Amino acid sequence: MSASDQRDDLVVIIDPVARRADGESVRIAKDVLGAGASLKVCLPEGPEEFARALLRRGTRRPVVVGDDAALRRAVGVLHRERALGGTDLAVVPVAGVAAGVRLARGLGVPAGAVAAARAVLDGAPRRLDLLVDDRGEVVLGDVRIAVLGGGPAPVAGPAGGSAAAGERHGHAWLRTCQSLVRTLGARPGGGRGAGPARLRVEADGVTLVDLDQPVEGVSVVPGSGGLARVEVRPSSVGAGIAPVRARARSVTVAGPDFHYHCDGALAGPVRRRTWTVRPGAWSLTLPRP
């Protein structure tokens, strides 16, 4: 089957969260895709139906209409079934809030249902590196361990104005509570400790930081050439301490119970986790250069 035939023969899996959050964008995506391809549309109601629709795609190219969680779920299903390497996956990002598609945007998928759907039809598959941890869970974007309140930045309201308006009407307490929850969730032990984390970070067996040096944060990001970019930010008292950076195929973090974020989703607590790069392990359809 030619590449052209594959582009014109799609199975479109519409995540239930997308249908509830933004039905209009879902409809637009279907219309654009249907104008340029033969579609089989699947409307799963849960993760099991989502997985079945993906695995029963036959020769059709799968297109996920949904948020970052739906994209990660699709990659995870294909990885577990050992079908990831031979599948050209495509996504039309749809979510109720912009933060819900931050990962897809970071990977190069266009914003907006029309532009993303056209990229599915006219784009080209691009091989991307993948991180896989010691449980077999996949990471498409990054791993971050943040302490001292260094978790992901809070998401602004629409047009950046709703948060300020809420504070003017006496709702500042709500934002304070939400910030506190995020901060506690990002600290080791779910917030039981107060202060920098003490972690051992190893890159390809070489210790970058040991337990005697407290750290404020760690990040692991798939890079290129089969190597991940690793950055460790040691805690500084007085004079600043420069971040420790490395490139490695395997990264291990160990220490007292710590939480971490994978593609923005909170996980843990754990005492040890290893992430390994799988070079060019998956294919995502992106706009042509």
N, C-alpha and C positions, 0 to 999 in steps of 0.2 A: 504494500500500500504506500502511495506517495505521501510526501509531507503535506501536499495540497489537500489530498483526500482526508488526512487526519484532521486538518484544520476545519474542514467542512462537516465533520461528523463528531458531535459533542454530546456528552452527558452532563447536564447542568444540575448540580446538587445544591439546592437552596436551603441554607441553614435556618431552622425555625426562629432563632434569635433575630436574624436579618428580616424575616417576614414580619415579625412583630414590631421591630424597631423602626423600619423604614420601608414600608410596602411599596411606596412610589418608586424608590430607587430600584427595588427588585423588579418591578414591572418594566421599567425603562431598560434595565440590563437584559431581560428576556426579549424585549422587542428588538434591541440592537443585535443581539446574538442570533435571533431567529431570522433576521433579514439577511444574514450572511452565512448561515450554516444550517445543517439539519440537526434538530435538537431532540434529545430525550430528557425531559424535565423530571427530576425527583424531588419530592417534598418530605424528607424524613422528619419524624417527630422527636427523635432522640439519638444519642450516640450510636446505639446498635443499628438502627435503621440507616443512619449516615454511613457507617462502615460497610453495611451490606450493599448500599447503592454504589459506593466507590469500588468495591471488589467485584461487583457484577457488571462493570462497565463494558466488558467485551473489548471490541476494537475501538470504541469511542474514546476521545480524549476528554479527561475529566476537567470540569470547570466548577470551582467552589464559589458560590455567592454567599458571602458572610464576612464575619469579622476575623481578627487575628486568631482567636481561639479556634474558629472553624478551620483556618488554614493549618494551624499546628496540629489539629486533630487529623486532618487528611494526611499530612506528612507522616504522623505517627502511625496511622493505620497501614500505610504503604510500607513503611520501614519494618513494622512487625511482620508483615506478610512477605517480606523480601521482594517487594514489587516496586520499590521506590526508584531504583536505578534505571528501570526501563519505562518509566512513566513521565510524560511531559505534562506537568500540572499547570493549571491556570487558575487565577482568582480574580473575582470582581469584589473589591472591598465594600461591604455595606455594614454599617453599625449605627446605633443611636447617637453616639458621640464620636468626635474625631479621634480621641485617644484609643478607641477600639480598633482602629485600623493603622495605628502608628507603625507596627511591624511591617505590614505590607507596603506602606509608603516608603519605609526605610530600605526595603529590598528593591525598590524601583518601580513598583506598580503605580500607575497614574491615579490621581484623585478623581472622583466623580464616576458615576455609573457609565456614562456614555464613553468617556475616554478609556476607562478600564476594559469595557466590553470590546471596543475597537482594537485595543492592544491584544486581546485574546484572538481576534480574527486575523489581525495583520502583523502581529509581533512574531518573535522567534524565541525558541527555548534557549535558556542560558543555564549552564551547569554551575551550581553553587556548592560551596563547602558546607558541612553540617557538623554540629557538635552532638555527640551521643554520650550520655553519662553511664555510670556503672550499673544502672538499673535498666538501661535500654531506652530511656526517655530522650527525645530529640530537642535540640535548641537551634532555632533558625537565626536569631538575631544576636542575643547576648546573655551572659550570666553576670549578675551583679550582686555583690554582698556589700551592703551599706550599713554602717553603724553611726552612732552619734547623731541620729536624725537625718542621716544622709540618704534616705530612700528616694524613690522616684518623685519628681516634682509634681505637686498637685495640678490637676487639670483645670484650666480656666473655663469659665462658662462661655456660652455663645457670644461671639464678637468681643470676648474679653471683658464685657461690662456687667454681666449678671452677678458676679461675685461681689463687686464693689457695691452694686445696688442693694444686694442682700445685707451687707454690713450696714449700709445707711439705714436700713429698716430694722436693725436690731438683731440680725442673724449671725453676727460675728462669732457668737458662741458655738454655732454649728460647725463653722469652718475650723475653729480651734479644736473641737472634739475630733473631727475627721483627720486633722493633721496629727493629733496625738496618737490615734489608732494606727496611722501609717508609720509613725516613728517607732512605736512599740513593736509593730509587726516586723520591722526591719532589723531590730536589735537581737543579738544572740539570746537564746532562751526565751523568746517572745517578750522581751522587755524586762526580764528579771534583773539583768545587770545594768549598771549605769557607767558607761565609759567605753573606751576603745576595745575592740575584740582582740583576743590573742589567738592567732591562727598561724599554722604552718602552710606556706604556699610553695609548691614544688612545680617546676616546669621541666618536663622530660627528665625527672629525677634529680634536678638541681634545685636546692632550696633557695628561694628568693628572699623569703622572710620566715623567721622561726618564731616560736612561741614567746621568746623573750622580748620581741619587738611588737608592741600593740599597733594595730592598723585601723584606719578609718574606713577603708573600702577596698574591694577587689573587683576587677572586671575581667571577663574573658569573652572575646569576640572572634567569631570565625573570620579569618583574613583571606589570604590568597596563597596559592602554592602549597596547600595542605598544612598550613601553620596558623595557629590562633594567636591573636594579639593579647597579651596578658599585661595588666597594670595593677600594681599594688601601691596603695597610698598609705605610707606609714604615718602614725600619729606623731605630730610635731609639738614639742613644748619649747616655747621660746623661738629659736631660729627654725625656719622651715626646713623640712626634709623632702628632698626631691622624690617623686614617685619612682618605683622600681618597675622597669618595663622589660619584657622579653617576648620572644616568639617561640612557640613550642607546638608539638603534636599532641601532647598529653599534659593536662594540668590537674593537680590534686590539691585540695584544700582540706585541712584537718584541724581539729581543736575542740574546745568546749562547744556545746550545742549552739548551732548558728542557723539562721534562716538565710535564704537566698532567693533572688528573683530570676526566673528563666523567661525571657521574652516578656517581661513585665508581670508574670504570674508568680505569686509567692509560694515557696516550697520550704519544707523542713519542719521542725529543726532536725539536723543531722550532726554527726561528729566527723564524718569524712565523706567526701564526694570526689570522684574523678571524672573529668570530661576529656574525650578524645576526638580529634578531628577526623572526619571522613571526607577526604578530598573529592570534590565534584560528585557528591553522593546523591544530589537531587537536581531536578530540572524545573525551572519556573519560566513561563512564557512572559516576556517583557517586551516593551516597545523596541523596535529596531533602532540602532544608533543613527 
